[in-house]
Amino acid sequence: MDRLDIAILRELEADGRLSFADLGERTGLSKSPCWKRVQALEASGLIRGYKARLDPQSLGLTSLAFVQVTVAFEKHQNFEAAIQEIACVVSCHATVGATDYLLQVFTPSMTALDEFLRLVLWKLPGVERFSTTLAMRTIKEDGGLMPILSACQA
Protein backbone atom coordinates (compact mmCIF):
# COMPACT_ATOMS: atom_id res chain seq x y z
CA MET A 1 0.00 0.00 0.00
CA ASP A 2 1.42 3.35 -0.99
CA ARG A 3 0.32 6.89 -0.12
CA LEU A 4 -2.20 6.97 -3.03
CA ASP A 5 -3.87 3.76 -1.85
CA ILE A 6 -4.07 5.19 1.65
CA ALA A 7 -5.59 8.41 0.29
CA ILE A 8 -8.15 6.42 -1.72
CA LEU A 9 -9.09 4.31 1.31
CA ARG A 10 -9.43 7.42 3.50
CA GLU A 11 -11.76 9.11 0.99
CA LEU A 12 -13.87 6.01 0.32
CA GLU A 13 -14.24 5.27 4.01
CA ALA A 14 -15.59 8.78 4.50
CA ASP A 15 -17.88 8.60 1.44
CA GLY A 16 -18.26 5.32 -0.43
CA ARG A 17 -20.49 6.97 -3.04
CA LEU A 18 -17.77 9.15 -4.56
CA SER A 19 -17.51 8.91 -8.33
CA PHE A 20 -14.15 7.84 -9.69
CA ALA A 21 -13.74 11.34 -11.12
CA ASP A 22 -14.31 12.95 -7.69
CA LEU A 23 -12.17 10.33 -5.96
CA GLY A 24 -9.38 10.91 -8.44
CA GLU A 25 -9.60 14.66 -8.00
CA ARG A 26 -9.34 14.31 -4.21
CA THR A 27 -6.36 11.96 -4.43
CA GLY A 28 -4.46 13.52 -7.34
CA LEU A 29 -5.21 10.79 -9.87
CA SER A 30 -7.11 10.77 -13.12
CA LYS A 31 -10.31 8.71 -13.34
CA SER A 32 -8.89 5.59 -15.03
CA PRO A 33 -5.86 5.02 -12.75
CA CYS A 34 -8.08 5.73 -9.76
CA TRP A 35 -10.59 3.09 -10.93
CA LYS A 36 -7.76 0.55 -11.43
CA ARG A 37 -6.41 1.18 -7.93
CA VAL A 38 -9.88 0.77 -6.39
CA GLN A 39 -10.31 -2.50 -8.28
CA ALA A 40 -6.96 -3.72 -6.95
CA LEU A 41 -7.90 -2.70 -3.39
CA GLU A 42 -11.19 -4.59 -3.75
CA ALA A 43 -9.46 -7.68 -5.19
CA SER A 44 -6.92 -7.68 -2.34
CA GLY A 45 -9.73 -7.65 0.24
CA LEU A 46 -8.78 -4.28 1.75
CA ILE A 47 -12.16 -2.97 0.54
CA ARG A 48 -14.74 -5.53 1.66
CA GLY A 49 -17.78 -3.85 0.14
CA TYR A 50 -20.04 -0.82 0.16
CA LYS A 51 -23.32 -0.23 1.95
CA ALA A 52 -25.67 2.43 3.25
CA ARG A 53 -25.58 3.24 6.97
CA LEU A 54 -29.16 3.08 8.24
CA ASP A 55 -30.57 4.77 11.33
CA PRO A 56 -31.88 2.09 13.75
CA GLN A 57 -34.18 4.53 15.57
CA SER A 58 -35.85 5.61 12.33
CA LEU A 59 -36.44 1.95 11.51
CA GLY A 60 -38.09 1.37 14.89
CA LEU A 61 -35.15 -0.56 16.36
CA THR A 62 -35.16 1.32 19.64
CA SER A 63 -33.46 -1.22 21.93
CA LEU A 64 -29.72 -1.76 21.66
CA ALA A 65 -28.11 -4.30 23.95
CA PHE A 66 -24.68 -5.78 24.37
CA VAL A 67 -24.80 -9.38 25.54
CA GLN A 68 -21.83 -11.25 26.98
CA VAL A 69 -22.22 -15.00 26.48
CA THR A 70 -20.41 -17.97 28.02
CA VAL A 71 -20.55 -21.17 25.98
CA ALA A 72 -19.59 -24.75 26.89
CA PHE A 73 -16.09 -25.54 25.58
CA GLU A 74 -17.15 -28.26 23.15
CA LYS A 75 -20.03 -26.21 21.69
CA HIS A 76 -18.24 -23.12 20.35
CA GLN A 77 -18.44 -24.20 16.70
CA ASN A 78 -22.15 -24.99 17.01
CA PHE A 79 -22.83 -21.67 18.75
CA GLU A 80 -20.94 -19.70 16.10
CA ALA A 81 -22.84 -21.42 13.30
CA ALA A 82 -26.21 -20.81 15.00
CA ILE A 83 -25.56 -17.14 15.78
CA GLN A 84 -25.01 -16.46 12.06
CA GLU A 85 -28.70 -17.12 11.46
CA ILE A 86 -30.09 -14.66 14.01
CA ALA A 87 -31.01 -11.36 12.35
CA CYS A 88 -31.20 -9.18 15.47
CA VAL A 89 -27.57 -9.99 16.30
CA VAL A 90 -25.73 -7.42 14.18
CA SER A 91 -22.27 -8.37 15.43
CA CYS A 92 -20.69 -11.21 17.39
CA HIS A 93 -17.12 -11.15 18.64
CA ALA A 94 -15.13 -13.95 20.26
CA THR A 95 -13.55 -12.47 23.38
CA VAL A 96 -10.90 -13.24 25.96
CA GLY A 97 -11.83 -12.73 29.59
CA ALA A 98 -14.76 -13.61 31.79
CA THR A 99 -17.03 -14.52 28.83
CA ASP A 100 -16.59 -16.07 25.40
CA TYR A 101 -18.60 -13.79 23.10
CA LEU A 102 -19.89 -10.24 22.91
CA LEU A 103 -23.05 -9.72 20.89
CA GLN A 104 -24.54 -6.45 19.67
CA VAL A 105 -28.31 -6.85 19.44
CA PHE A 106 -30.99 -4.51 18.06
CA THR A 107 -34.69 -5.11 18.74
CA PRO A 108 -37.81 -2.98 18.30
CA SER A 109 -38.67 -3.05 22.02
CA MET A 110 -37.66 -4.28 25.45
CA THR A 111 -40.32 -6.97 25.10
CA ALA A 112 -38.70 -8.19 21.89
CA LEU A 113 -35.28 -8.16 23.57
CA ASP A 114 -36.66 -10.19 26.47
CA GLU A 115 -38.16 -12.71 24.03
CA PHE A 116 -34.87 -12.96 22.14
CA LEU A 117 -32.94 -13.61 25.35
CA ARG A 118 -35.39 -16.14 26.83
CA LEU A 119 -36.68 -17.90 23.72
CA VAL A 120 -33.75 -17.75 21.29
CA LEU A 121 -30.37 -17.03 22.88
CA TRP A 122 -30.85 -19.27 25.88
CA LYS A 123 -31.63 -22.20 23.56
CA LEU A 124 -28.55 -21.84 21.33
CA PRO A 125 -26.00 -24.66 21.44
CA GLY A 126 -23.80 -24.60 24.52
CA VAL A 127 -25.06 -21.37 26.10
CA GLU A 128 -24.30 -21.64 29.81
CA ARG A 129 -24.96 -18.07 30.90
CA PHE A 130 -25.17 -14.53 29.59
CA SER A 131 -25.21 -10.98 30.89
CA THR A 132 -26.98 -8.11 29.15
CA THR A 133 -26.10 -4.42 29.17
CA LEU A 134 -28.58 -1.95 27.68
CA ALA A 135 -27.36 1.08 25.77
CA MET A 136 -29.10 4.27 26.87
CA ARG A 137 -27.83 6.30 23.90
CA THR A 138 -25.06 6.07 21.35
CA ILE A 139 -22.19 8.53 21.73
CA LYS A 140 -19.97 7.34 18.87
CA GLU A 141 -20.41 4.74 16.17
CA ASP A 142 -19.03 3.94 12.75
CA GLY A 143 -15.60 5.30 13.58
CA GLY A 144 -13.28 4.89 10.62
CA LEU A 145 -10.25 2.63 10.44
CA MET A 146 -8.07 5.03 8.48
CA PRO A 147 -7.77 7.54 11.38
CA ILE A 148 -6.55 4.66 13.57
CA LEU A 149 -3.97 3.72 10.97
CA SER A 150 -2.80 7.33 10.75
CA ALA A 151 -2.56 7.65 14.55
CA CYS A 152 -0.58 4.40 14.85
CA GLN A 153 1.93 5.54 12.24
CA ALA A 154 2.53 8.91 13.89
N, C-alpha and C positions, 0 to 999 in steps of 0.2 A: 504494500500500500504506500503510495507516495502522497505528496501534499495535495495533488489534484483529486485523488480518490477521497481523501479525508474531507476536502472542501465539498465534494459532491455528496458524501454521506451526511455531512452537517446540514446542508441545504435540504436534502430530501427528508431527513428526520424532522426538520422543522415544518416542511410542507411537501408532502408526497404527491401533490397534484401539480407541481411545477411542470411546465412544458419543457422540452429539451432545449428550446431556444432560450427560455428564461433561465434555466439551470446553467446552460453554457455561459450566458451573460454574467451570471453571478460568480462563476468559477473561472472565468477567463478562457473558456473553450468555445469553439464553434459548435453548432448543433450536432453534426455527424460524429466528431470525436467524443463529444459528451455522451451521445447515445451508445456508442461502442463501449465506453467505460462503464456506464450503468449496466449494460448487458453483462459485462465481465464481472461486475460486483454481484449481480444477481446469480450468475452461474457459479460463482465461488461460494455462495451461501451467506455472504456478508449482508446482503439485502434479502430478507426472508419473505417479503411480500408487502402489499399495500392494503390499507383498509381505512374506513371512516371511523372516527372516534364518536361514539354515541353517548348521549347523556342518560344515565340510568334513571334519574329522577323524572325526566320528561317521559320516559317509557313506563313509568309506574313501578320501577324497581326501587322501592324506598328503604328497604332493609339491607344493609351491608354488614356481614359478619366475617370474622376471621376465626376459623376453627382449627384447633390443634388436636391431632388425632394420634393415638397410640395403637399400633397394629401388632398382632402376634407375629413372631419372627418368621415362621414358615408361610405366612399368608401375604407377604408384601407384594409379590407378583400379582396375585389375585386381586388385591385391593387396588393396585395401580391400574389394572385392566378395567375394573368395575368403575372407578372414578372417572374414567374417560367418557363414559356414557351419560354422565349426570350434567344436564344443561346448566343448572343454577350454580355449579362450581366453575367459576371462570378461571381460576388458577389453582394448581396443586404443586407444592414444593416439598421434596424430601428434605428433612432437616436433621441436624445433629443437636442433641440436647435432651431435654426431658420428654419430648414427644418425637414422633417419627415423621409427621407431615403437617404442613400448614396449608389450609384451604382458604380461598377467598370466595365467598358465597353471596350472591345477590338474590333476593326474593321480593315479591310485591308487598309483603306484610310480615309482621311478627308471627301471625298465625301460620303463614306459609313456611317461615323459617322453622317454627316449632315442628310442623309436620315433616319437613325435610329431615330434621335431626332425629326425631323419634321413629319415623316410618321408613326412611331411606338410609341415612348414614349409619344408624345403629345396626342395620341388617347387612351392611357390606362385609365382605370376607375379612375375617380376622380383627375387626374393630373391637378393641378391649375397653377403651375409654376415650372421651374427647372433652375438650373445654372450649367454650365459645366466648368470644369477645365481640361486642357490638360496636360498630363505628357510629359515633354521634354526628360527625360531619367530616368531610374530606378536606384536608389542608393542602395537600400536594398529591398529584397523580400524573402519570404519563411523563415523568421526567425523562429527558433524553439520555442516550448513552454517550453521544459525542462530547458533551461537556465533561463527563467523567474521564473520558480518554484524554482530553486536553488537560484536565487538572492533574492527572497521574503523570503526564509527561513534563509538567512544569518543574 
